[in-house]
Amino acid sequence: MQDTVERHMRRYGLSGNAEIRYIDLVSEVGELGKEILKTVDYGKKSVISGRHEYSDNAKMEMGDCIFALLALCCGMRIDAREALETALAKYDERFSTGGGISSEIIDEIPNQEGLT
């Protein structure tokens, strides 16, 4: 998939600059978030997983997020498949030792007064 994204970027003259690609990714994630919020009527509907049919717009925004993430990988010269495999191995290690999905550093940060 990363090769396909890179070809599209070249074909349409999209910048491979990592900073631009990062800003685009953040923007696309925000647009996906908006579609998710619309699906749950901004919190008025239950957010229990599996109970919602997401709109075609949400699916399109998810595609935009995937494109933007792969474009960022291209801009940073990071192999997306290798990065994913490394992350999966990290999660396998954490769970096999009884840990959770968050890093140890996050788990060790004490709660601030008034924050949960």
N, C-alpha and C positions, 0 to 999 in steps of 0.2 A: 504494500500500500504506500509506503514511503516513496518508492520510486515513481509511482503514479502521481503523487502530490508534487514531487520535484519536477516532473515533466510538465504538469499544468502550470506551475509557477514560471517555468522558462517560457512556455508557449504564450502566456498572457503577460509576461514582463513584470511579474510580482516580485517585490523586493525580497531578497533572502536574508536581509539584515535581521539578526537575532532580536534586537530591541524592538523593532517594528513587529516582528512575528509574535513576540511576547505580548505586546499591547493588543494585537489583534486577538490572541487567544483569550485574554482577560475580557475583552469586549464580547466575544462570542459566548463565553461562559455566562456573562451577565444576561445576554439575550435568551439563553436556555433557561436561566433562572426565572426570567419573566414569564416564559411559557409554562413552567412548572407552577408558578404562583397563580397563573390564570386557571390552570387545571383544578387547583384546590380552592379556587375563589378567594385567594389571598388569606387562606387560613380558615375560612368559614366551613369548608368541607374537611372531612377526616383525611389525614395524611398517611393512613396505614398502607404499607406497600401492597401493591397488587390490586388495589381497588379502583384504580383510575385508568381510563383510556386516554392516552396522551394524543394531542392533536397532530395533524400532519406538520404543522408549524414547529412543534416540539421536536419531531423527528428530523426535520430539516435543520433546526438549530443544533441538534446533537451532531449531525453530519458536519456542520460548519465547525463545531468544536474539535471534532476528530481531524478535519482538514487543517485547522489552525495549529493543533498540537503537533501534527506530523510536519507541517511547514516550519515550526519552531525547531523541531529535531534537525531538519535540513539546515536551517540557519546556524545551528550550533554544532553541526557536523557530529551529531549523536545518532547512532543506529537505534531506531525506535524498538525494534524487536529485541535487541540486546539489552536495552534499558528495561524493558518489560520483564524479560527473563530474570534479570538481576533483582528487580523488585519482588517478583514472585518467589524467588529463592529466599530473599530476606524475610518475607511473610511466612514461608514454610518454616524457617528457622525459629522465628518468634513463637509461632503456634506450637511447634514441636517441643519447645521448652516451657510450655505453659503460659506464655505471654499472650498479649492481645495485639490488635492491629496497630495501636499507637506506639511510637518510639518510647524508649525508656526515659529519655530526656523530658518528654511531655508529661509522662506519668509522675516524674519527680518534682515538677513545679508545684509549689504549694498554692492552694486557693488564696486569692487576695480577698480581703474583707469586702463583703458585699457582692462578690462574684461567685458563681457556681461552676 
